[in-house]
Amino acid sequence: MPADRPTPQLANERVDHRFKALPPDAEGLTVGELAAQRRNLFTGGFTTPVLALSAESVEHNLRLLESYAERHGLAFAPHGKTSMAPQLFDRQLEHGAWGITAAVPHQARVYRAHGIARIFLANELVDAPALRWLASELDADPDFRFVCYVDSVRGVELMDTALTEAGARRPVDVVVELGAGEGARTGARTEADCTAVADAVAATTTLRLVGVAGYEGEVPQATTERVRDWLNRLVSLAADFDKAGRFSPGIGEIVVSAGGSAWFDAVADAFAEIPGLSLPVLKLLRSGAYVSHDDGHYRHLTPFNRVPEEGALHPAFRLWAQVVSRPTPEQAFTNAGKRDAAYDLDLPEAQVVRDGRTGTVRPAEGIAVTGLSDQHGWVRTERGAELEVGDWLGMGLSHPCTSFDKWQLIPLVEADGTVVDYIRTFF
């Protein structure tokens, strides 16, 4: 990695009106100065709603995936689109990540601005301005490693044209994407289609074929058996390409990559059975949601439910909102809505209430979030449920990707409420 990582510069950014929920009296401080004050989330002047990230849960999750990858002989390039937070990228790299995965050119530019030396772009890159930028990045930094998908002959032609016109001196490393089946997302649908794409790459001087990849999370009507069948096809494709000499000369290793956050156990099993190839194999997992986990979608889908002996991820998000209206014994409203909470997969889950008078915290018994307006949460309360105007409602969230993207600066909070850092996102 570059010696002069830019990430610490984030601590020099000034706190102002751009950042939701931060204490008004912190205006003008740098983020680093505010973090050094170690304010309490509940008594330190923060306004509601405020999204908090558990420092202990993040650390636990980082260690768990690091040890999991080590046990299974996997390299790891977590998908950065989950958090778009360079501080978390740094932590992931410190905990053994090979690099960081991106989906679109903007994300790759953010990564490079913060010193990421290895990027796997899990998409076909056919945008000519982006390819010109990529060519200049590769030419300027011999230590920069970049890999992206190709899944069509037309895509290869567009890449080759743009890179040729840019005068690229270093070829771009590519992996052929095998689609996850009919009706799935991107990727060449058949092995014959993959071979045609590989032949198109071989006809260029601007691209190098370094491996094969795909995303098992898009297998239609996914079951363990169907996911495993597709992964076996991916492994066989790598072996067939190697036997036929389709990988570019001088690449040093063959990349085989898959792995979202729902089936990485199946990926580990399938990659363990990759046969001996002519070169070492980089078995690259790309799961990204693990860093924060959640209290909904991934709580149900995580592979650790199937392999509990491997450990368990801890949900790290909690959204705190204040009760601003209690019109009936069965209804209350908070000041957090769609602008603040993920809602694309599941509604927030009411978990705890912090009493507005005493500061004590109790379980949110008989309380449920039933809907979200732009700036209000609709809350149903059973008769007898304790909830008053001024109380803080702590909620778990579902889907990390659409939780991070609503907040530009997120307090990293220890269990006692002490804010130890602020996580900057770049969406």
Stockholm file with secondary structure:
# STOCKHOLM 1.0

chainA/1-427         MPADRPTPQLANERVDHRFKALPPDAEGLTVGELAAQRRNLFTGGFTTPVLALSAESVEHNLRLLESYAERHGLAFAPHGKTSMAPQLFDRQLEHGAWGITAAVPHQARVYRAHGIARIFLANELVDAPALRWLASELDADPDFRFVCYVDSVRGVELMDTALTEAGARRPVDVVVELGAGEGARTGARTEADCTAVADAVAATTTLRLVGVAGYEGEVPQATTERVRDWLNRLVSLAADFDKAGRFSPGIGEIVVSAGGSAWFDAVADAFAEIPGLSLPVLKLLRSGAYVSHDDGHYRHLTPFNRVPEEGALHPAFRLWAQVVSRPTPEQAFTNAGKRDAAYDLDLPEAQVVRDGRTGTVRPAEGIAVTGLSDQHGWVRTERGAELEVGDWLGMGLSHPCTSFDKWQLIPLVEADGTVVDYIRTFF
#=GR chainA/1-427 SS CCSSCSGGGGGGSBCCTTSTTCCGGGTTCBHHHHHHTTCBTTTSSCCSSEEEEEHHHHHHHHHHHHHHHHHTTCEECCBTTTTCCHHHHHHHHHTTCSCEEESSHHHHHHHHHTTCCEEEEEEECCCHHHHHHHHHHHHHCTTCEEEEEECCHHHHHHHHHHHHHTTCSSCEEEEEEBCCSTTCSSSBSSHHHHHHHHHHHHTCSSEEEEEEECCGGGSTTCCHHHHHHHHHHHHHHHHHHHHTTCSCTTCCSEEEEECCSSSHHHHHHHHTTCCCCSSCEEEEECCCGGGTCCSSHHHHHCGGGTCGGGCCCCCCEEEEEEEEEEEETTEEEESCCTTTSCCSSSCCEEEEEECTTTCCEEECTTEEEEEECSSCEEEEECTTCCCCTTCEEEEECSCTHHHHTTCSEEEEECTTSBEEEEEECCC
#=GC SS_cons         CCSSCSGGGGGGSBCCTTSTTCCGGGTTCBHHHHHHTTCBTTTSSCCSSEEEEEHHHHHHHHHHHHHHHHHTTCEECCBTTTTCCHHHHHHHHHTTCSCEEESSHHHHHHHHHTTCCEEEEEEECCCHHHHHHHHHHHHHCTTCEEEEEECCHHHHHHHHHHHHHTTCSSCEEEEEEBCCSTTCSSSBSSHHHHHHHHHHHHTCSSEEEEEEECCGGGSTTCCHHHHHHHHHHHHHHHHHHHHTTCSCTTCCSEEEEECCSSSHHHHHHHHTTCCCCSSCEEEEECCCGGGTCCSSHHHHHCGGGTCGGGCCCCCCEEEEEEEEEEEETTEEEESCCTTTSCCSSSCCEEEEEECTTTCCEEECTTEEEEEECSSCEEEEECTTCCCCTTCEEEEECSCTHHHHTTCSEEEEECTTSBEEEEEECCC
//
